[in-house]
Amino acid sequence: MNNRGRVVQVRPMRISAKARGVPLWLWVAVMTLASAILLARSARELRYLVKAVRPRVESPSRAPTLAWTDRFGDGTPDFLRLGDPADQAAFRRWFTSIAEYQAVRPRAEVPAEIVDCASLLRYAYREALKRHDGQWFAATGMGVVAPPGEIRAWHYPETPLGMGLFRVAAAPFTAADATDGAFAQFADARTLVERNAYLVSRDVRSALPGDLLFWRQFGQSSPWHSMIVLEGGEIVYDTGPDHGQPGELRRVRIAELVNHPDARWRPVPGNPNFLGVYRWNILRGSE
């Protein structure tokens, strides 16, 4: 077979008149060698053609190795941290959009689980980390004119932690935490600030959309309070129940808080009740 794929025919060699005196055994050896060369060449070309037309089988891609580490020692595994700036931006947009939407929709349509400031944080955080497909929009009743891009690193609850989303144990992360109850679906305001977020600054001007403002109001039955920073210098929060009455969702400007008539609620460094600006651990290292 030649290099164009046609079969090469082996024709018998003619013995010239001058060569008739050559011994028969020598001619047999020459003929045998010539045939072997042609057959070897044909075999090589055949293997080449088979290889050329054989479909290439790609080796299966290896799944990325999870980082079962905790480089900040804050209890959050590194495989949950959103290292891609695009993922960080998508999370911030989803988190703030979901929280803000609850403040503008009729109270009767607000998810029943949102009853105070901590539950607003839990709800918006969890829903921001899910897949936002048609089923999600139908379940949440959300209406978003221009949905943010999707987070690509992972989606809740598709992680080794399963349904456990919030860190509740006070210790750095270890692999055993995936099954020993170190993560849960519920966390109160204190647990959110102490084990799921980190201090950025006590200067509210350092806050970015998606960051959190925390207070500790001493002497109250529920001393820990939180607010979510939105775009445009606004915040959203749930006041929580008061004397048996349900709370309400509010959206106000940070400037109004700075001049709040009750100094305990002013987000300023001189206010000992203001704990500062906090950021979710999954965004840590993105500065």
MIDOSE-1310 file (N, C-alpha, C; in nm, 2 decimals, decimal comma, always signed):
residues 287
mnnr	+0,09/-0,12/+0,00/+0,00/+0,00/+0,00/+0,09/+0,12/+0,00; +0,06/+0,22/-0,09/+0,14/+0,34/-0,10/+0,09/+0,45/+0,00; +0,15/+0,56/+0,00/+0,11/+0,66/+0,09/-0,02/+0,73/+0,06; -0,08/+0,69/-0,05/-0,22/+0,74/-0,09/-0,33/+0,64/-0,06
grvv	-0,29/+0,53/+0,01/-0,39/+0,43/+0,05/-0,42/+0,33/-0,05; -0,35/+0,32/-0,17/-0,37/+0,22/-0,27/-0,28/+0,10/-0,24; -0,33/-0,02/-0,27/-0,26/-0,14/-0,25/-0,15/-0,15/-0,35; -0,03/-0,18/-0,30/+0,09/-0,20/-0,38/+0,09/-0,35/-0,43
qvrp	+0,09/-0,37/-0,56/+0,10/-0,50/-0,61/+0,24/-0,55/-0,63; +0,27/-0,66/-0,59/+0,40/-0,72/-0,60/+0,41/-0,80/-0,73; +0,48/-0,75/-0,83/+0,49/-0,82/-0,95/+0,62/-0,91/-0,96; +0,60/-1,03/-1,02/+0,72/-1,12/-1,02/+0,83/-1,05/-1,10
mris	+0,95/-1,07/-1,06/+1,07/-1,01/-1,12/+1,11/-1,10/-1,24; +1,14/-1,03/-1,35/+1,19/-1,11/-1,47/+1,34/-1,12/-1,47; +1,38/-1,24/-1,50/+1,52/-1,27/-1,50/+1,58/-1,24/-1,64; +1,67/-1,14/-1,65/+1,73/-1,11/-1,78/+1,82/-1,22/-1,83
akar	+1,84/-1,21/-1,96/+1,93/-1,31/-2,02/+2,07/-1,31/-1,96; +2,12/-1,19/-1,92/+2,25/-1,19/-1,86/+2,26/-1,26/-1,73; +2,14/-1,26/-1,65/+2,15/-1,31/-1,52/+2,11/-1,46/-1,51; +2,09/-1,52/-1,62/+2,05/-1,66/-1,62/+2,15/-1,76/-1,56
gvpl	+2,28/-1,71/-1,56/+2,38/-1,79/-1,50/+2,40/-1,78/-1,35; +2,31/-1,70/-1,29/+2,32/-1,68/-1,14/+2,26/-1,80/-1,08; +2,32/-1,85/-0,97/+2,27/-1,97/-0,90/+2,12/-1,95/-0,86; +2,05/-2,06/-0,86/+1,91/-2,05/-0,82/+1,89/-2,01/-0,68
wlwv	+1,97/-2,06/-0,59/+1,96/-2,02/-0,45/+1,97/-1,88/-0,42; +2,06/-1,81/-0,50/+2,08/-1,67/-0,48/+1,96/-1,59/-0,52; +1,90/-1,63/-0,64/+1,78/-1,56/-0,68/+1,66/-1,58/-0,58; +1,65/-1,70/-0,52/+1,55/-1,72/-0,42/+1,56/-1,63/-0,30
avmt	+1,69/-1,61/-0,26/+1,72/-1,53/-0,15/+1,68/-1,38/-0,18; +1,72/-1,34/-0,30/+1,69/-1,20/-0,34/+1,54/-1,17/-0,34; +1,46/-1,27/-0,40/+1,32/-1,26/-0,41/+1,25/-1,26/-0,28; +1,30/-1,34/-0,19/+1,25/-1,34/-0,05/+1,27/-1,21/+0,02
lasa	+1,39/-1,16/+0,01/+1,42/-1,03/+0,07/+1,34/-0,92/+0,02; +1,32/-0,91/-0,12/+1,24/-0,81/-0,18/+1,10/-0,81/-0,13; +1,04/-0,93/-0,12/+0,90/-0,95/-0,08/+0,89/-0,91/+0,07; +0,98/-0,94/+0,15/+0,98/-0,90/+0,29/+0,98/-0,75/+0,31
illa	+1,06/-0,68/+0,23/+1,07/-0,54/+0,24/+0,94/-0,47/+0,20; +0,88/-0,52/+0,09/+0,75/-0,47/+0,04/+0,64/-0,49/+0,14; +0,64/-0,61/+0,20/+0,53/-0,64/+0,30/+0,55/-0,56/+0,43; +0,67/-0,53/+0,47/+0,70/-0,45/+0,59/+0,65/-0,31/+0,57
rsar	+0,68/-0,26/+0,44/+0,64/-0,12/+0,41/+0,49/-0,11/+0,41; +0,43/-0,21/+0,35/+0,28/-0,21/+0,34/+0,22/-0,21/+0,48; +0,28/-0,29/+0,57/+0,23/-0,30/+0,71/+0,24/-0,17/+0,78; +0,35/-0,10/+0,76/+0,37/+0,03/+0,83/+0,27/+0,13/+0,78
elry	+0,25/+0,13/+0,65/+0,15/+0,23/+0,60/+0,01/+0,20/+0,64; -0,02/+0,07/+0,66/-0,15/+0,03/+0,70/-0,17/+0,08/+0,85; -0,07/+0,06/+0,93/-0,08/+0,10/+1,07/-0,10/+0,25/+1,08; -0,03/+0,32/+0,99/-0,04/+0,47/+0,99/-0,18/+0,51/+0,95
lvka	-0,24/+0,45/+0,85/-0,38/+0,48/+0,81/-0,48/+0,45/+0,91; -0,46/+0,34/+0,98/-0,56/+0,30/+1,09/-0,55/+0,40/+1,20; -0,43/+0,44/+1,24/-0,41/+0,54/+1,34/-0,47/+0,68/+1,30; -0,46/+0,71/+1,18/-0,51/+0,84/+1,13/-0,66/+0,85/+1,14
vrpr	-0,73/+0,74/+1,11/-0,87/+0,74/+1,10/-0,94/+0,70/+1,24; -0,86/+0,65/+1,33/-0,91/+0,61/+1,46/-0,95/+0,73/+1,54; -1,08/+0,73/+1,59/-1,12/+0,85/+1,67/-1,03/+0,86/+1,80; -0,99/+0,99/+1,82/-0,91/+1,01/+1,94/-0,99/+1,01/+2,06
vesp	-0,95/+0,93/+2,16/-1,02/+0,92/+2,29/-0,94/+1,01/+2,39; -1,00/+1,11/+2,43/-0,94/+1,20/+2,53/-0,95/+1,14/+2,67; -0,84/+1,15/+2,74/-0,84/+1,10/+2,88/-0,93/+1,19/+2,96; -1,01/+1,13/+3,05/-1,11/+1,20/+3,12/-1,04/+1,31/+3,21
srap	-1,10/+1,43/+3,21/-1,04/+1,54/+3,28/-1,05/+1,51/+3,43; -0,95/+1,54/+3,50/-0,94/+1,52/+3,65/-1,01/+1,63/+3,72; -1,10/+1,59/+3,81/-1,17/+1,69/+3,89/-1,07/+1,77/+3,97; -1,09/+1,90/+3,99/-1,00/+1,98/+4,07/-0,99/+1,92/+4,21
tlaw	-0,87/+1,92/+4,27/-0,85/+1,87/+4,40/-0,90/+1,98/+4,50; -0,98/+1,94/+4,60/-1,03/+2,03/+4,70/-0,92/+2,06/+4,79; -0,92/+2,19/+4,84/-0,82/+2,23/+4,93/-0,88/+2,22/+5,07; -0,84/+2,10/+5,14/-0,90/+2,07/+5,27/-0,81/+2,15/+5,37
tdrf	-0,79/+2,27/+5,35/-0,70/+2,35/+5,44/-0,78/+2,48/+5,48; -0,72/+2,55/+5,57/-0,78/+2,67/+5,63/-0,67/+2,77/+5,65; -0,63/+2,84/+5,54/-0,50/+2,92/+5,55/-0,52/+3,04/+5,64; -0,64/+3,08/+5,68/-0,66/+3,19/+5,77/-0,69/+3,15/+5,91
gdgt	-0,71/+3,02/+5,93/-0,74/+2,97/+6,06/-0,87/+3,02/+6,12; -0,97/+3,05/+6,03/-1,09/+3,11/+6,07/-1,21/+3,01/+6,07; -1,18/+2,88/+6,05/-1,28/+2,78/+6,05/-1,34/+2,75/+5,92; -1,31/+2,83/+5,82/-1,37/+2,82/+5,68/-1,27/+2,74/+5,59
pdfl	-1,32/+2,63/+5,53/-1,22/+2,56/+5,44/-1,19/+2,64/+5,32; -1,07/+2,62/+5,27/-1,03/+2,70/+5,15/-1,11/+2,66/+5,03; -1,17/+2,54/+5,02/-1,24/+2,50/+4,90/-1,38/+2,58/+4,89; -1,41/+2,65/+5,00/-1,53/+2,73/+5,00/-1,50/+2,88/+4,96
rlgd	-1,38/+2,92/+4,97/-1,35/+3,06/+4,94/-1,36/+3,09/+4,79; -1,41/+3,20/+4,76/-1,43/+3,24/+4,62/-1,31/+3,32/+4,58; -1,22/+3,25/+4,51/-1,09/+3,32/+4,47/-1,10/+3,40/+4,35; -1,20/+3,36/+4,26/-1,21/+3,43/+4,13/-1,28/+3,56/+4,15
padq	-1,23/+3,68/+4,11/-1,29/+3,80/+4,12/-1,43/+3,81/+4,06; -1,45/+3,73/+3,95/-1,59/+3,73/+3,89/-1,69/+3,66/+3,99; -1,64/+3,55/+4,05/-1,73/+3,49/+4,15/-1,76/+3,57/+4,27; -1,66/+3,65/+4,32/-1,68/+3,74/+4,43/-1,78/+3,84/+4,39
aafr	-1,77/+3,90/+4,27/-1,86/+4,00/+4,23/-2,01/+3,95/+4,22; -2,01/+3,83/+4,16/-2,15/+3,76/+4,14/-2,21/+3,74/+4,28; -2,13/+3,69/+4,37/-2,19/+3,66/+4,51/-2,24/+3,79/+4,57; -2,16/+3,90/+4,56/-2,20/+4,03/+4,62/-2,33/+4,08/+4,56
rwft	-2,34/+4,06/+4,43/-2,46/+4,11/+4,36/-2,58/+4,03/+4,40; -2,57/+3,90/+4,40/-2,68/+3,82/+4,44/-2,72/+3,84/+4,59; -2,62/+3,84/+4,67/-2,65/+3,86/+4,82/-2,72/+3,99/+4,84; -2,68/+4,10/+4,78/-2,74/+4,23/+4,81/-2,88/+4,24/+4,74
siae	-2,89/+4,18/+4,62/-3,01/+4,19/+4,55/-3,12/+4,11/+4,62; -3,09/+4,00/+4,67/-3,18/+3,91/+4,74/-3,23/+3,98/+4,87; -3,13/+4,04/+4,94/-3,17/+4,10/+5,07/-3,25/+4,23/+5,04; -3,22/+4,31/+4,94/-3,29/+4,43/+4,91/-3,43/+4,40/+4,87
yqav	-3,44/+4,29/+4,79/-3,58/+4,26/+4,74/-3,68/+4,23/+4,85; -3,63/+4,18/+4,96/-3,72/+4,15/+5,07/-3,78/+4,27/+5,13; -3,70/+4,38/+5,12/-3,74/+4,51/+5,18/-3,84/+4,58/+5,10; -3,85/+4,55/+4,97/-3,94/+4,62/+4,88/-4,07/+4,54/+4,84
rpra	-4,07/+4,41/+4,87/-4,19/+4,33/+4,84/-4,29/+4,34/+4,96; -4,41/+4,31/+4,93/-4,51/+4,31/+5,04/-4,47/+4,21/+5,15; -4,50/+4,26/+5,27/-4,45/+4,17/+5,39/-4,51/+4,03/+5,38; -4,63/+4,02/+5,33/-4,69/+3,89/+5,32/-4,62/+3,79/+5,23
evpa	-4,54/+3,85/+5,14/-4,46/+3,77/+5,04/-4,32/+3,74/+5,09; -4,28/+3,80/+5,19/-4,14/+3,78/+5,25/-4,14/+3,64/+5,30; -4,03/+3,56/+5,28/-4,02/+3,42/+5,33/-4,04/+3,42/+5,48; -4,12/+3,32/+5,53/-4,16/+3,32/+5,67/-4,04/+3,31/+5,76
eivd	-3,93/+3,25/+5,71/-3,81/+3,23/+5,80/-3,74/+3,37/+5,83; -3,77/+3,47/+5,76/-3,71/+3,60/+5,79/-3,79/+3,67/+5,90; -3,73/+3,67/+6,02/-3,80/+3,73/+6,13/-3,72/+3,83/+6,21; -3,59/+3,83/+6,18/-3,50/+3,92/+6,24/-3,38/+3,95/+6,15
casl	-3,28/+4,02/+6,21/-3,16/+4,06/+6,12/-3,08/+3,94/+6,09; -3,06/+3,85/+6,18/-2,98/+3,73/+6,15/-3,04/+3,64/+6,05; -3,17/+3,62/+6,05/-3,24/+3,54/+5,95/-3,23/+3,60/+5,81; -3,23/+3,73/+5,81/-3,22/+3,80/+5,67/-3,08/+3,76/+5,62
lrya	-2,98/+3,77/+5,70/-2,84/+3,73/+5,65/-2,84/+3,59/+5,61; -2,89/+3,50/+5,69/-2,88/+3,36/+5,65/-2,95/+3,33/+5,52; -3,07/+3,39/+5,51/-3,15/+3,36/+5,39/-3,08/+3,42/+5,26; -3,04/+3,54/+5,27/-2,97/+3,60/+5,15/-2,84/+3,53/+5,12
yrea	-2,77/+3,49/+5,22/-2,64/+3,42/+5,20/-2,66/+3,29/+5,13; -2,75/+3,21/+5,19/-2,78/+3,08/+5,13/-2,83/+3,08/+4,99; -2,93/+3,17/+4,96/-2,99/+3,18/+4,83/-2,89/+3,24/+4,73; -2,80/+3,32/+4,77/-2,70/+3,37/+4,68/-2,60/+3,27/+4,63
lkrh	-2,58/+3,16/+4,71/-2,49/+3,06/+4,67/-2,55/+2,94/+4,60; -2,68/+2,95/+4,57/-2,75/+2,84/+4,50/-2,74/+2,86/+4,35; -2,79/+2,76/+4,27/-2,80/+2,78/+4,13/-2,93/+2,86/+4,10; -2,92/+2,96/+4,02/-3,03/+3,05/+4,00/-3,10/+3,02/+3,86
dgqw	-3,17/+2,91/+3,86/-3,24/+2,86/+3,74/-3,39/+2,89/+3,75; -3,47/+2,85/+3,65/-3,61/+2,87/+3,66/-3,68/+2,82/+3,78; -3,63/+2,71/+3,83/-3,69/+2,65/+3,95/-3,66/+2,74/+4,07; -3,54/+2,79/+4,07/-3,51/+2,88/+4,19/-3,60/+3,00/+4,19
faat	-3,62/+3,07/+4,07/-3,70/+3,19/+4,06/-3,84/+3,16/+4,10; -3,89/+3,04/+4,06/-4,03/+3,00/+4,09/-4,04/+2,98/+4,24; -3,94/+2,92/+4,30/-3,95/+2,89/+4,45/-3,94/+3,02/+4,53; -3,86/+3,11/+4,49/-3,83/+3,23/+4,57/-3,92/+3,35/+4,54
gmgv	-3,99/+3,34/+4,42/-4,07/+3,46/+4,38/-3,99/+3,58/+4,35; -3,86/+3,57/+4,33/-3,78/+3,68/+4,30/-3,81/+3,74/+4,16; -3,80/+3,87/+4,15/-3,81/+3,93/+4,02/-3,68/+4,02/+4,00; -3,60/+3,97/+3,91/-3,47/+4,05/+3,88/-3,47/+4,08/+3,74
vapp	-3,46/+4,21/+3,71/-3,46/+4,26/+3,57/-3,33/+4,22/+3,50; -3,22/+4,23/+3,56/-3,09/+4,19/+3,50/-3,02/+4,10/+3,60; -3,04/+3,97/+3,60/-2,98/+3,88/+3,70/-2,83/+3,88/+3,69; -2,76/+3,88/+3,81/-2,61/+3,88/+3,81/-2,56/+3,75/+3,75
geir	-2,44/+3,75/+3,71/-2,38/+3,63/+3,66/-2,37/+3,52/+3,77; -2,36/+3,40/+3,73/-2,36/+3,29/+3,82/-2,22/+3,27/+3,88; -2,22/+3,22/+4,01/-2,09/+3,18/+4,07/-2,05/+3,05/+4,01; -1,93/+3,03/+3,97/-1,88/+2,91/+3,90/-1,81/+2,82/+3,99
awhy	-1,75/+2,86/+4,10/-1,67/+2,78/+4,19/-1,75/+2,66/+4,25; -1,87/+2,69/+4,30/-1,95/+2,59/+4,37/-2,09/+2,65/+4,39; -2,18/+2,56/+4,42/-2,32/+2,60/+4,45/-2,37/+2,52/+4,57; -2,44/+2,59/+4,66/-2,50/+2,52/+4,78/-2,62/+2,44/+4,73
petp	-2,63/+2,31/+4,79/-2,55/+2,25/+4,89/-2,45/+2,15/+4,83; -2,40/+2,17/+4,71/-2,31/+2,08/+4,64/-2,16/+2,09/+4,68; -2,14/+2,07/+4,81/-2,00/+2,07/+4,87/-1,99/+1,95/+4,96; -1,87/+1,92/+5,00/-1,85/+1,81/+5,10/-1,92/+1,84/+5,23
lgmg	-1,96/+1,96/+5,26/-2,03/+2,00/+5,38/-2,18/+1,97/+5,37; -2,23/+1,95/+5,25/-2,37/+1,92/+5,23/-2,46/+2,04/+5,27; -2,56/+2,01/+5,35/-2,65/+2,12/+5,40/-2,59/+2,21/+5,50; -2,48/+2,17/+5,56/-2,41/+2,26/+5,66/-2,35/+2,37/+5,59
lfrv	-2,39/+2,49/+5,62/-2,34/+2,61/+5,55/-2,27/+2,71/+5,64; -2,31/+2,71/+5,76/-2,25/+2,81/+5,86/-2,16/+2,74/+5,96; -2,05/+2,80/+5,98/-1,95/+2,75/+6,08/-2,01/+2,78/+6,22; -2,02/+2,67/+6,30/-2,07/+2,69/+6,44/-1,97/+2,65/+6,55
aaap	-1,86/+2,59/+6,51/-1,76/+2,54/+6,60/-1,65/+2,64/+6,60; -1,60/+2,67/+6,72/-1,49/+2,77/+6,74/-1,35/+2,71/+6,73; -1,31/+2,68/+6,61/-1,18/+2,62/+6,58/-1,14/+2,63/+6,44; -1,01/+2,62/+6,40/-0,98/+2,62/+6,26/-1,03/+2,49/+6,20
ftaa	-1,05/+2,50/+6,06/-1,11/+2,39/+5,99/-1,02/+2,27/+5,98; -1,07/+2,15/+6,00/-1,00/+2,02/+5,97/-1,10/+1,93/+5,89; -1,04/+1,83/+5,82/-1,13/+1,75/+5,74/-1,24/+1,68/+5,82; -1,22/+1,65/+5,94/-1,32/+1,59/+6,02/-1,45/+1,68/+6,04
datd	-1,43/+1,81/+6,02/-1,54/+1,90/+6,04/-1,65/+1,88/+5,94; -1,62/+1,81/+5,83/-1,72/+1,78/+5,73/-1,84/+1,69/+5,78; -1,81/+1,62/+5,89/-1,91/+1,52/+5,94/-1,93/+1,53/+6,09; -1,86/+1,62/+6,16/-1,87/+1,62/+6,31/-1,96/+1,73/+6,36
gafa	-2,04/+1,79/+6,28/-2,13/+1,89/+6,33/-2,07/+2,03/+6,34; -1,95/+2,06/+6,28/-1,89/+2,19/+6,29/-1,96/+2,29/+6,20; -2,05/+2,24/+6,11/-2,12/+2,33/+6,02/-2,27/+2,30/+6,03; -2,35/+2,40/+6,02/-2,50/+2,38/+6,04/-2,58/+2,47/+5,94
qfad	-2,71/+2,44/+5,93/-2,79/+2,53/+5,85/-2,83/+2,66/+5,92; -2,82/+2,65/+6,05/-2,86/+2,77/+6,14/-2,74/+2,83/+6,21; -2,74/+2,96/+6,22/-2,64/+3,03/+6,31/-2,70/+3,16/+6,35; -2,69/+3,19/+6,48/-2,74/+3,32/+6,52/-2,65/+3,43/+6,49
artl	-2,69/+3,56/+6,52/-2,61/+3,67/+6,48/-2,47/+3,67/+6,53; -2,46/+3,63/+6,66/-2,32/+3,62/+6,72/-2,23/+3,52/+6,65; -2,29/+3,41/+6,62/-2,21/+3,30/+6,55/-2,17/+3,35/+6,41; -2,26/+3,42/+6,34/-2,23/+3,47/+6,21/-2,11/+3,57/+6,21
vern	-2,11/+3,66/+6,31/-2,01/+3,76/+6,31/-1,87/+3,70/+6,36; -1,88/+3,60/+6,46/-1,76/+3,55/+6,52/-1,70/+3,44/+6,44; -1,78/+3,36/+6,37/-1,72/+3,24/+6,30/-1,74/+3,23/+6,15; -1,81/+3,32/+6,10/-1,84/+3,32/+5,95/-1,80/+3,45/+5,88
aylv	-1,75/+3,54/+5,95/-1,71/+3,67/+5,89/-1,59/+3,72/+5,97; -1,53/+3,82/+5,91/-1,41/+3,88/+5,98/-1,41/+4,03/+5,97; -1,34/+4,09/+6,07/-1,34/+4,24/+6,08/-1,26/+4,30/+5,97; -1,32/+4,40/+5,90/-1,25/+4,47/+5,79/-1,20/+4,60/+5,85
srdv	-1,29/+4,68/+5,92/-1,25/+4,81/+5,97/-1,37/+4,85/+6,06; -1,34/+4,95/+6,14/-1,44/+5,02/+6,22/-1,48/+5,15/+6,15; -1,43/+5,17/+6,04/-1,46/+5,29/+5,96/-1,56/+5,25/+5,85; -1,69/+5,29/+5,86/-1,79/+5,25/+5,77/-1,76/+5,28/+5,63
rsal	-1,67/+5,38/+5,60/-1,64/+5,42/+5,47/-1,56/+5,31/+5,40; -1,51/+5,21/+5,47/-1,44/+5,09/+5,41/-1,54/+4,99/+5,36; -1,66/+5,00/+5,39/-1,76/+4,90/+5,35/-1,79/+4,89/+5,20; -1,80/+4,77/+5,15/-1,83/+4,74/+5,01/-1,97/+4,68/+5,01
pgdl	-2,04/+4,69/+4,89/-2,17/+4,62/+4,88/-2,15/+4,47/+4,92; -2,24/+4,42/+5,00/-2,23/+4,28/+5,04/-2,16/+4,26/+5,18; -2,10/+4,37/+5,23/-2,04/+4,37/+5,36/-2,14/+4,38/+5,47; -2,11/+4,36/+5,59/-2,20/+4,36/+5,70/-2,16/+4,46/+5,81
lfwr	-2,26/+4,52/+5,87/-2,24/+4,61/+5,99/-2,29/+4,53/+6,11; -2,21/+4,53/+6,22/-2,26/+4,46/+6,34/-2,25/+4,55/+6,46; -2,35/+4,53/+6,55/-2,36/+4,60/+6,67/-2,38/+4,50/+6,79; -2,34/+4,54/+6,90/-2,37/+4,47/+7,02/-2,43/+4,57/+7,13
qfgq	-2,56/+4,56/+7,14/-2,63/+4,65/+7,23/-2,64/+4,59/+7,37; -2,56/+4,63/+7,46/-2,55/+4,57/+7,59/-2,69/+4,60/+7,67; -2,73/+4,50/+7,74/-2,85/+4,52/+7,83/-2,98/+4,48/+7,76; -2,97/+4,44/+7,63/-3,09/+4,39/+7,56/-3,10/+4,24/+7,56
sspw	-3,22/+4,19/+7,54/-3,24/+4,04/+7,54/-3,17/+3,98/+7,42; -3,17/+4,06/+7,31/-3,11/+4,01/+7,19/-3,00/+4,12/+7,15; -2,88/+4,11/+7,21/-2,79/+4,22/+7,19/-2,72/+4,23/+7,06; -2,72/+4,12/+6,98/-2,64/+4,12/+6,86/-2,73/+4,16/+6,74
hsmi	-2,68/+4,26/+6,66/-2,76/+4,31/+6,55/-2,67/+4,33/+6,43; -2,73/+4,31/+6,31/-2,66/+4,32/+6,19/-2,73/+4,39/+6,08; -2,66/+4,45/+5,98/-2,72/+4,51/+5,87/-2,63/+4,48/+5,74; -2,69/+4,48/+5,63/-2,63/+4,45/+5,50/-2,60/+4,58/+5,42
vleg	-2,48/+4,60/+5,38/-2,45/+4,71/+5,30/-2,49/+4,69/+5,15; -2,56/+4,79/+5,09/-2,61/+4,78/+4,96/-2,53/+4,88/+4,87; -2,56/+4,88/+4,74/-2,50/+4,98/+4,65/-2,56/+5,12/+4,69; -2,48/+5,22/+4,65/-2,53/+5,35/+4,66/-2,53/+5,41/+4,81
geiv	-2,45/+5,34/+4,89/-2,45/+5,40/+5,03/-2,57/+5,37/+5,11; -2,64/+5,26/+5,08/-2,76/+5,22/+5,16/-2,73/+5,09/+5,24; -2,82/+5,06/+5,33/-2,82/+4,94/+5,41/-2,96/+4,88/+5,41; -2,97/+4,75/+5,44/-3,10/+4,69/+5,46/-3,09/+4,60/+5,58
ydtg	-3,20/+4,60/+5,66/-3,19/+4,51/+5,78/-3,34/+4,49/+5,83; -3,35/+4,39/+5,92/-3,48/+4,36/+5,98/-3,47/+4,40/+6,12; -3,57/+4,48/+6,17/-3,57/+4,53/+6,31/-3,59/+4,42/+6,41; -3,64/+4,31/+6,37/-3,67/+4,20/+6,47/-3,80/+4,23/+6,54
pdhg	-3,85/+4,13/+6,61/-3,98/+4,14/+6,69/-3,96/+4,24/+6,80; -4,06/+4,31/+6,83/-4,06/+4,41/+6,94/-4,19/+4,40/+7,02; -4,17/+4,35/+7,15/-4,29/+4,34/+7,24/-4,40/+4,25/+7,18; -4,36/+4,14/+7,12/-4,45/+4,05/+7,06/-4,50/+4,08/+6,92
qpge	-4,46/+4,20/+6,87/-4,50/+4,24/+6,74/-4,38/+4,20/+6,64; -4,42/+4,16/+6,52/-4,32/+4,12/+6,42/-4,24/+4,25/+6,38; -4,11/+4,23/+6,35/-4,03/+4,34/+6,30/-4,06/+4,38/+6,16; -3,99/+4,47/+6,11/-4,01/+4,51/+5,97/-3,87/+4,53/+5,90
lrrv	-3,87/+4,51/+5,77/-3,75/+4,53/+5,69/-3,74/+4,67/+5,65; -3,62/+4,73/+5,67/-3,60/+4,87/+5,64/-3,48/+4,88/+5,55; -3,49/+4,98/+5,46/-3,37/+5,02/+5,37/-3,35/+5,17/+5,39; -3,23/+5,20/+5,44/-3,20/+5,34/+5,47/-3,06/+5,37/+5,43
riae	-3,03/+5,50/+5,42/-2,89/+5,54/+5,39/-2,80/+5,54/+5,51; -2,68/+5,50/+5,48/-2,58/+5,50/+5,59/-2,57/+5,64/+5,66; -2,58/+5,74/+5,58/-2,56/+5,88/+5,63/-2,67/+5,90/+5,74; -2,79/+5,84/+5,72/-2,89/+5,86/+5,83/-2,85/+5,79/+5,96
lvnh	-2,78/+5,68/+5,95/-2,74/+5,61/+6,07/-2,63/+5,69/+6,14; -2,54/+5,75/+6,06/-2,43/+5,83/+6,12/-2,49/+5,94/+6,20; -2,60/+5,99/+6,17/-2,67/+6,10/+6,24/-2,79/+6,05/+6,32; -2,79/+5,92/+6,35/-2,91/+5,87/+6,42/-2,92/+5,94/+6,56
pdar	-3,05/+5,97/+6,59/-3,07/+6,04/+6,72/-3,03/+5,96/+6,84; -3,02/+5,82/+6,83/-2,97/+5,74/+6,94/-2,83/+5,70/+6,91; -2,74/+5,76/+6,98/-2,59/+5,74/+6,96/-2,55/+5,60/+6,95; -2,63/+5,51/+7,02/-2,59/+5,37/+7,02/-2,59/+5,30/+6,88
wrpv	-2,66/+5,36/+6,79/-2,68/+5,30/+6,66/-2,59/+5,37/+6,55; -2,51/+5,46/+6,59/-2,43/+5,53/+6,49/-2,31/+5,45/+6,46; -2,28/+5,42/+6,33/-2,17/+5,34/+6,29/-2,04/+5,42/+6,28; -1,99/+5,46/+6,40/-1,87/+5,54/+6,40/-1,78/+5,48/+6,50
pgnp	-1,64/+5,50/+6,48/-1,54/+5,43/+6,57/-1,56/+5,47/+6,72; -1,62/+5,59/+6,75/-1,63/+5,63/+6,89/-1,75/+5,56/+6,96; -1,83/+5,48/+6,89/-1,94/+5,42/+6,95/-1,90/+5,28/+6,99; -1,89/+5,25/+7,12/-1,85/+5,12/+7,17/-1,95/+5,01/+7,13
nflg	-2,07/+5,04/+7,10/-2,17/+4,94/+7,06/-2,15/+4,90/+6,91; -2,09/+4,98/+6,83/-2,06/+4,95/+6,69/-1,94/+4,86/+6,68; -1,95/+4,73/+6,64/-1,84/+4,64/+6,63/-1,76/+4,66/+6,50; -1,82/+4,72/+6,40/-1,74/+4,75/+6,28/-1,80/+4,69/+6,15
vyrw	-1,72/+4,70/+6,04/-1,75/+4,64/+5,91/-1,70/+4,50/+5,90; -1,78/+4,41/+5,87/-1,74/+4,27/+5,86/-1,76/+4,22/+5,71; -1,68/+4,12/+5,68/-1,69/+4,06/+5,54/-1,70/+3,91/+5,56; -1,78/+3,84/+5,47/-1,79/+3,70/+5,48/-1,65/+3,63/+5,46
nilr	-1,63/+3,52/+5,53/-1,51/+3,45/+5,52/-1,48/+3,39/+5,38; -1,58/+3,36/+5,31/-1,56/+3,30/+5,17/-1,50/+3,41/+5,08; -1,50/+3,54/+5,12/-1,44/+3,64/+5,04/-1,30/+3,68/+5,09; -1,26/+3,61/+5,19/-1,13/+3,65/+5,26/-1,01/+3,62/+5,16
gse	-0,92/+3,72/+5,16/-0,81/+3,70/+5,07/-0,83/+3,77/+4,94; -0,95/+3,83/+4,92/-0,98/+3,90/+4,79/-0,94/+4,04/+4,79; -0,89/+4,10/+4,90/-0,86/+4,24/+4,90/-0,74/+4,27/+4,82
